[in-house]
Amino acid sequence: MRIWSSGRRYRSRLLAYCMAFCTVFITIAMVTYPKEAFDSAIMGLNLWWNVVFPSLLPFFILSEILMGSGVVHFIGVLLEPLMRPIFNVPGVGAFAMSMGLASGYPMDAVITCRFRKNQLCTPVEAERLLSFTNTADPLFMFGAVAVGMFGMPELGATIALAHYLSSFLVGIIFRFHGRNRDSCTQDAPPANGNIIIRAFRALYNARQEDKRAPGQLLGDAVKTSMNTIMLIGGFIIVFSVFIRIMTVVGVTDILAGLFASLLSVIGYSTNLAPSLVSGLFELDLGTLAASQAEAPLVQKVAIASAIIAWSGLSVHGQVASIVIESGIRMAPYMIGRLLHAVLAAIITVHLLGPGQAITQLFVVPVAMSVAHTNNWGLWLIRIEQVSYQIGLLLCIMFALSITVHLGRSIYSYVKR
């Protein structure tokens, strides 16, 4: 016990020294290269103001209102029979998964943190939930990556399918995470009675416990969402400056050499090393570099899928700032991101090979999205895809959950 305690103090001291050194180093570099720091800060600010702010703020406000009005509790009761056996998380996890799927990073972290604060899940359940709900939104993969970066709309189905399949696999693997920390109530027998009635009762009880008037609920949702979106904007600007400074001082060249050695081991082109370096820190820059690298198409798409699944240290910093106050540990999340990246790359290679026929089923929606982009603008696609993704996913999960519940009820009745 004494050895473990001393080792923990040593790691804490080492981390403090490392943080102090890095902060001083970045500060000196910014003073030395003021123009590069200023230009990169402006670039990060433009990205936040033109893309992140208008695309994420409505979802933040909506999620706060849905939680305050009891809709999330309704979803939790309905989907408990499905989410618990597969992912070992409460039914409300389906809400985080569907909203994360529709609006992308870091929506899942915001919702998971709210779940933990409202006692809708335990700390270990929040860690499981965060491990597989951290997904990119479909508009980014179909539009920005497939069409904008690769110039091949048909690749959107491959990238998105690999991304979501690997995410679900991570969730299944992480269902075994922290089983020794599960509360004893998790093994209690399932509640009896009509699941629909229990879901509506949960919605009503949650609304009664909240006690906020609709106007106050909306005001609180806007204030909380604005604080979160401002926090995300700060991280985007800081990491934009950080990446630029790292490039100017030559640190990225060292990392590129390490990634080149790793790529040569697995038989991939070393020209993809710079994209991995950029993707290590920032998602958009990494995928753009992968699409422009001189390498076979399969390798470029696989690396891009891995970068999207990893999501970059910039997103990780945003997630950490959001969830750290709720007691959710970041180590399982980081392991989940790494596992997600590896699985996404492997599945992408298989979908571009033997599984190519599967992805053809999703090519038509992509073409429709491109046509809408030319005629109606990006915001119409956003509404269409978000509505379709959330509605379809929740309807399928509702049907499966009720089927599982009926099956359990019939089995219990026959067993008696």
C-alpha positions as CSV (number, residue, x, y, z in Angstrom):
1,M,0.0,0.0,0.0
2,R,2.8,2.4,0.8
3,I,4.6,1.5,-2.5
4,W,1.4,2.2,-4.4
5,S,0.9,5.6,-2.7
6,S,4.5,6.7,-3.3
7,G,4.2,5.7,-7.0
8,R,1.0,7.7,-7.3
9,R,2.7,10.8,-5.7
10,Y,5.6,10.3,-8.1
11,R,3.3,10.3,-11.2
12,S,1.4,13.3,-9.9
13,R,4.7,15.2,-9.4
14,L,5.9,14.2,-12.9
15,L,2.7,15.3,-14.5
16,A,2.9,18.7,-12.7
17,Y,6.5,19.3,-13.9
18,C,5.5,18.2,-17.4
19,M,2.5,20.6,-17.6
20,A,4.6,23.5,-16.3
21,F,7.4,22.8,-18.9
22,C,4.9,22.5,-21.8
23,T,3.1,25.7,-20.8
24,V,6.3,27.7,-20.6
25,F,7.5,26.2,-23.9
26,I,4.3,27.1,-25.7
27,T,4.3,30.6,-24.2
28,I,7.9,31.3,-25.3
29,A,7.2,29.9,-28.8
30,M,4.1,32.1,-29.2
31,V,6.3,35.2,-28.2
32,T,8.9,34.1,-30.7
33,Y,6.5,33.4,-33.5
34,P,3.6,35.9,-32.9
35,K,2.4,36.1,-36.5
36,E,2.0,32.3,-36.8
37,A,0.2,32.2,-33.4
38,F,-2.2,35.0,-34.4
39,D,-3.0,33.6,-37.8
40,S,-3.7,30.1,-36.4
41,A,-5.9,31.7,-33.6
42,I,-7.9,33.5,-36.3
43,M,-8.3,30.2,-38.2
44,G,-9.6,28.4,-35.1
45,L,-12.0,31.3,-34.4
46,N,-13.4,31.2,-37.9
47,L,-13.9,27.5,-37.7
48,W,-15.7,27.8,-34.4
49,W,-17.9,30.8,-35.4
50,N,-18.8,29.6,-38.9
51,V,-19.2,25.8,-38.4
52,V,-19.2,24.6,-34.7
53,F,-21.3,27.4,-33.2
54,P,-24.4,27.2,-35.5
55,S,-24.3,23.4,-35.9
56,L,-24.0,22.4,-32.2
57,L,-25.7,25.1,-30.2
58,P,-29.3,24.1,-31.2
59,F,-28.6,20.5,-30.2
60,F,-27.2,21.5,-26.9
61,I,-30.3,23.5,-26.1
62,L,-32.6,20.8,-27.4
63,S,-30.9,18.1,-25.2
64,E,-31.2,20.3,-22.1
65,I,-34.9,20.8,-22.7
66,L,-35.5,17.1,-23.4
67,M,-33.9,16.2,-20.2
68,G,-35.7,18.8,-18.2
69,S,-39.1,17.8,-19.7
70,G,-38.7,14.1,-18.8
71,V,-38.4,12.8,-22.4
72,V,-35.0,11.3,-21.7
73,H,-36.5,9.4,-18.7
74,F,-39.3,8.1,-21.0
75,I,-36.7,6.9,-23.5
76,G,-34.6,5.3,-20.7
77,V,-37.5,3.1,-19.5
78,L,-38.4,2.0,-23.1
79,L,-34.9,1.1,-24.1
80,E,-33.6,-0.4,-20.8
81,P,-34.3,-4.0,-22.1
82,L,-32.1,-3.4,-25.1
83,M,-29.3,-1.2,-23.8
84,R,-28.6,-3.2,-20.6
85,P,-27.9,-6.6,-22.2
86,I,-25.9,-5.3,-25.1
87,F,-23.9,-2.4,-23.7
88,N,-24.5,-2.8,-20.0
89,V,-25.7,0.8,-19.7
90,P,-29.1,2.2,-18.7
91,G,-31.7,2.8,-21.3
92,V,-31.1,6.6,-21.4
93,G,-27.8,5.8,-23.1
94,A,-29.8,5.4,-26.3
95,F,-30.5,9.1,-26.2
96,A,-26.8,10.0,-25.9
97,M,-26.0,7.5,-28.7
98,S,-28.6,8.9,-31.1
99,M,-27.8,12.6,-30.4
100,G,-24.1,11.9,-30.7
101,L,-24.7,10.1,-34.0
102,A,-26.7,13.1,-35.4
103,S,-24.6,16.0,-34.2
104,G,-21.2,14.5,-33.6
105,Y,-18.4,15.5,-31.1
106,P,-18.7,16.4,-28.3
107,M,-22.5,16.1,-27.9
108,D,-22.2,12.7,-26.3
109,A,-19.9,14.1,-23.6
110,V,-22.3,16.9,-22.8
111,I,-25.3,14.5,-22.5
112,T,-23.3,11.8,-20.5
113,C,-22.2,14.5,-18.1
114,R,-25.8,15.6,-17.6
115,F,-26.8,12.0,-17.0
116,R,-24.2,11.6,-14.3
117,K,-25.2,14.9,-12.6
118,N,-28.8,13.9,-12.6
119,Q,-28.0,10.5,-11.2
120,L,-29.3,8.7,-14.3
121,C,-26.2,6.5,-14.4
122,T,-23.3,5.4,-12.2
123,P,-19.7,6.6,-12.9
124,V,-18.7,3.3,-14.5
125,E,-21.9,3.3,-16.7
126,A,-21.0,6.8,-17.8
127,E,-17.5,5.6,-18.7
128,R,-19.0,2.8,-20.8
129,L,-21.4,5.1,-22.4
130,L,-18.7,7.7,-23.3
131,S,-16.5,5.0,-24.8
132,F,-18.8,4.2,-27.8
133,T,-21.1,7.2,-28.2
134,N,-18.2,9.5,-29.2
135,T,-19.0,9.5,-33.0
136,A,-18.7,11.9,-35.9
137,D,-21.9,13.2,-37.5
138,P,-23.0,11.8,-40.9
139,L,-22.8,15.2,-42.6
140,F,-19.1,15.4,-41.8
141,M,-18.3,12.0,-43.2
142,F,-20.7,12.0,-46.2
143,G,-20.2,15.7,-47.1
144,A,-16.9,17.1,-45.8
145,V,-14.7,14.0,-46.1
146,A,-16.1,11.9,-48.9
147,V,-17.2,14.8,-51.2
148,G,-15.2,17.8,-50.1
149,M,-11.8,16.1,-49.4
150,F,-11.7,12.9,-51.4
151,G,-14.1,14.1,-54.2
152,M,-15.8,10.6,-54.2
153,P,-19.3,10.7,-52.8
154,E,-19.5,6.8,-52.8
155,L,-16.8,6.7,-50.1
156,G,-19.2,8.3,-47.6
157,A,-21.1,5.1,-47.1
158,T,-17.9,3.1,-46.5
159,I,-16.5,5.6,-44.0
160,A,-19.8,6.0,-42.1
161,L,-20.6,2.3,-42.0
162,A,-17.1,1.5,-40.7
163,H,-17.3,4.3,-38.2
164,Y,-20.6,3.2,-36.6
165,L,-19.9,-0.5,-36.8
166,S,-16.6,-0.1,-35.0
167,S,-18.3,2.2,-32.4
168,F,-20.9,-0.5,-31.6
169,L,-18.1,-3.1,-31.3
170,V,-16.3,-0.9,-28.8
171,G,-19.5,-0.6,-26.8
172,I,-19.9,-4.3,-26.7
173,I,-16.3,-4.8,-25.6
174,F,-16.6,-2.1,-23.0
175,R,-19.7,-3.7,-21.4
176,F,-17.2,-5.7,-19.4
177,H,-15.3,-2.6,-18.2
178,G,-15.5,-2.0,-14.5
179,R,-17.8,-4.8,-13.6
180,N,-16.4,-4.9,-10.1
181,R,-17.5,-1.3,-9.6
182,D,-21.1,-2.0,-10.7
183,S,-23.7,-1.3,-8.0
184,C,-25.6,-4.2,-6.5
185,T,-28.9,-2.7,-7.8
186,Q,-27.8,-3.5,-11.3
187,D,-28.5,-7.2,-10.7
188,A,-32.0,-6.6,-9.4
189,P,-34.8,-8.3,-11.4
190,P,-36.4,-6.2,-14.1
191,A,-39.5,-4.2,-13.3
192,N,-42.8,-5.8,-14.0
193,G,-45.9,-4.2,-15.6
194,N,-46.6,-2.6,-19.0
195,I,-43.4,-1.0,-20.2
196,I,-45.3,1.8,-22.1
197,I,-47.2,2.8,-18.9
198,R,-43.9,2.8,-16.9
199,A,-42.3,5.0,-19.5
200,F,-45.0,7.6,-19.3
201,R,-45.0,7.4,-15.6
202,A,-41.2,8.1,-15.6
203,L,-41.7,11.1,-17.8
204,Y,-44.4,12.6,-15.6
205,N,-42.4,11.9,-12.4
206,A,-39.3,13.5,-13.9
207,R,-41.2,16.6,-14.9
208,Q,-42.7,16.9,-11.5
209,E,-39.3,16.6,-9.8
210,D,-37.8,19.3,-12.1
211,K,-40.4,21.9,-11.1
212,R,-39.1,24.6,-13.5
213,A,-41.6,26.6,-15.5
214,P,-41.2,26.2,-19.4
215,G,-39.7,29.7,-19.6
216,Q,-37.2,29.1,-16.9
217,L,-36.3,25.7,-18.5
218,L,-35.7,27.3,-21.8
219,G,-33.6,30.1,-20.2
220,D,-31.5,27.6,-18.3
221,A,-31.0,25.5,-21.4
222,V,-29.7,28.5,-23.4
223,K,-27.4,29.6,-20.6
224,T,-25.9,26.2,-20.0
225,S,-25.5,25.6,-23.7
226,M,-23.8,28.9,-24.3
227,N,-21.3,28.1,-21.5
228,T,-20.5,24.8,-23.1
229,I,-20.2,26.2,-26.7
230,M,-17.9,28.9,-25.5
231,L,-15.7,26.3,-23.7
232,I,-15.5,24.3,-27.0
233,G,-14.5,27.4,-28.9
234,G,-11.7,28.1,-26.5
235,F,-10.3,24.6,-27.0
236,I,-10.5,24.9,-30.8
237,I,-8.5,28.1,-30.8
238,V,-5.9,26.9,-28.3
239,F,-5.3,23.7,-30.2
240,S,-5.2,25.5,-33.5
241,V,-2.3,27.7,-32.1
242,F,-0.7,24.6,-30.4
243,I,-0.6,22.6,-33.7
244,R,0.9,25.5,-35.6
245,I,3.5,26.2,-33.0
246,M,4.5,22.5,-32.9
247,T,4.8,22.6,-36.7
248,V,7.0,25.7,-36.7
249,V,9.4,24.4,-34.0
250,G,9.8,21.0,-35.8
251,V,8.1,18.7,-33.2
252,T,5.8,17.4,-35.9
253,D,8.8,16.2,-37.9
254,I,9.9,14.0,-35.1
255,L,6.4,12.5,-34.7
256,A,6.2,12.0,-38.5
257,G,9.3,9.9,-38.3
258,L,7.8,7.7,-35.6
259,F,4.5,7.3,-37.5
260,A,6.5,6.5,-40.7
261,S,8.2,3.6,-39.0
262,L,4.9,2.3,-37.8
263,L,3.3,2.5,-41.2
264,S,6.3,0.7,-42.8
265,V,5.8,-2.2,-40.4
266,I,2.2,-2.7,-41.5
267,G,3.0,-2.2,-45.2
268,Y,1.4,1.2,-45.6
269,S,2.9,4.1,-47.5
270,T,5.1,6.4,-45.3
271,N,3.6,9.4,-47.2
272,L,0.6,9.0,-44.8
273,A,2.7,9.8,-41.7
274,P,2.1,13.6,-41.8
275,S,-1.7,13.0,-41.9
276,L,-1.4,10.8,-38.8
277,V,0.6,13.6,-37.0
278,S,-2.1,16.2,-37.9
279,G,-4.9,13.7,-37.0
280,L,-3.3,13.1,-33.6
281,F,-4.0,16.7,-32.7
282,E,-7.0,17.8,-34.9
283,L,-9.6,15.8,-36.8
284,D,-10.2,18.0,-39.9
285,L,-6.5,18.7,-40.6
286,G,-5.7,15.0,-40.4
287,T,-8.4,13.8,-42.7
288,L,-7.6,16.5,-45.2
289,A,-3.9,15.5,-45.2
290,A,-4.8,11.8,-45.7
291,S,-7.0,12.6,-48.7
292,Q,-4.1,14.6,-50.3
293,A,-1.3,12.1,-49.6
294,E,0.4,10.2,-52.4
295,A,-0.7,6.7,-51.5
296,P,-3.2,4.0,-52.6
297,L,-6.8,4.9,-52.2
298,V,-7.6,2.0,-49.8
299,Q,-4.7,3.1,-47.5
300,K,-5.8,6.8,-47.5
301,V,-9.4,5.9,-46.7
302,A,-8.4,3.5,-43.9
303,I,-6.1,6.1,-42.3
304,A,-8.9,8.8,-42.6
305,S,-11.3,6.4,-40.9
306,A,-8.9,5.8,-38.1
307,I,-8.4,9.6,-37.7
308,I,-12.1,10.2,-37.6
309,A,-12.6,7.5,-35.0
310,W,-9.7,8.8,-32.9
311,S,-11.1,12.4,-33.2
312,G,-8.0,14.2,-32.2
313,L,-6.6,15.6,-28.9
314,S,-8.5,18.8,-29.5
315,V,-11.8,16.9,-29.1
316,H,-10.4,14.9,-26.2
317,G,-9.6,18.2,-24.5
318,Q,-13.1,19.4,-25.0
319,V,-14.5,16.1,-23.6
320,A,-12.2,16.3,-20.6
321,S,-13.2,19.8,-19.7
322,I,-16.9,18.8,-19.9
323,V,-16.9,15.5,-18.0
324,I,-14.1,15.9,-15.5
325,E,-16.3,17.8,-13.0
326,S,-18.7,14.9,-12.9
327,G,-16.1,12.3,-11.8
328,I,-15.9,10.4,-15.1
329,R,-12.3,9.2,-15.7
330,M,-10.7,9.9,-19.0
331,A,-8.4,6.8,-19.2
332,P,-11.2,4.4,-20.3
333,Y,-12.3,7.1,-22.8
334,M,-8.8,7.3,-24.4
335,I,-8.5,3.5,-24.6
336,G,-11.9,3.4,-26.3
337,R,-10.8,6.1,-28.8
338,L,-7.7,4.1,-29.7
339,L,-9.6,0.8,-30.0
340,H,-12.2,2.6,-32.1
341,A,-9.5,3.9,-34.5
342,V,-8.0,0.5,-35.0
343,L,-11.3,-1.2,-35.6
344,A,-12.5,1.5,-38.0
345,A,-9.4,1.1,-40.1
346,I,-9.7,-2.7,-40.3
347,I,-13.5,-2.6,-41.1
348,T,-12.8,0.1,-43.8
349,V,-10.3,-2.1,-45.6
350,H,-12.8,-5.0,-45.6
351,L,-15.7,-2.8,-46.8
352,L,-13.5,-1.6,-49.7
353,G,-12.7,-5.2,-50.5
354,P,-15.0,-8.2,-49.9
355,G,-17.8,-6.1,-48.3
356,Q,-18.0,-3.5,-51.1
357,A,-21.5,-4.8,-52.1
358,I,-22.9,-3.8,-48.7
359,T,-21.8,-0.2,-49.0
360,Q,-23.6,0.1,-52.4
361,L,-26.9,0.1,-50.5
362,F,-26.0,3.5,-49.1
363,V,-24.8,5.2,-52.2
364,V,-28.2,6.6,-53.3
365,P,-28.8,8.7,-50.1
366,V,-25.3,10.2,-50.7
367,A,-26.2,11.3,-54.2
368,M,-29.4,12.9,-52.9
369,S,-27.5,14.8,-50.3
370,V,-25.1,16.2,-52.9
371,A,-28.1,17.3,-55.0
372,H,-29.6,19.0,-52.0
373,T,-26.4,20.7,-51.3
374,N,-26.4,22.4,-54.8
375,N,-30.1,23.4,-54.6
376,W,-31.1,24.1,-51.1
377,G,-28.0,24.7,-49.0
378,L,-26.2,22.9,-46.3
379,W,-28.6,23.7,-43.5
380,L,-31.5,21.8,-45.2
381,I,-29.3,18.7,-45.4
382,R,-28.5,19.2,-41.7
383,I,-32.2,19.1,-40.8
384,E,-33.0,16.2,-43.1
385,Q,-30.1,14.0,-42.0
386,V,-30.5,14.8,-38.3
387,S,-34.2,14.0,-38.4
388,Y,-33.7,10.8,-40.4
389,Q,-30.9,9.5,-38.3
390,I,-32.4,10.2,-34.9
391,G,-35.9,9.1,-35.9
392,L,-34.9,5.9,-37.7
393,L,-32.4,4.9,-34.9
394,L,-34.9,5.4,-32.1
395,C,-37.7,3.7,-33.9
396,I,-35.6,0.6,-34.6
397,M,-34.4,0.6,-31.0
398,F,-37.9,1.1,-29.6
399,A,-39.1,-1.9,-31.7
400,L,-36.2,-4.1,-30.6
401,S,-36.6,-3.1,-27.0
402,I,-40.3,-3.8,-26.8
403,T,-39.7,-7.2,-28.6
404,V,-37.1,-8.1,-26.0
405,H,-39.4,-7.0,-23.2
406,L,-42.3,-9.1,-24.6
407,G,-40.0,-12.1,-25.0
408,R,-38.8,-11.8,-21.4
409,S,-42.4,-11.5,-20.2
410,I,-43.5,-14.6,-22.1
411,Y,-40.5,-16.6,-20.9
412,S,-41.2,-15.6,-17.3
413,Y,-44.9,-16.6,-17.7
414,V,-44.1,-20.0,-19.2
415,K,-41.4,-20.6,-16.6
416,R,-43.9,-20.2,-13.8
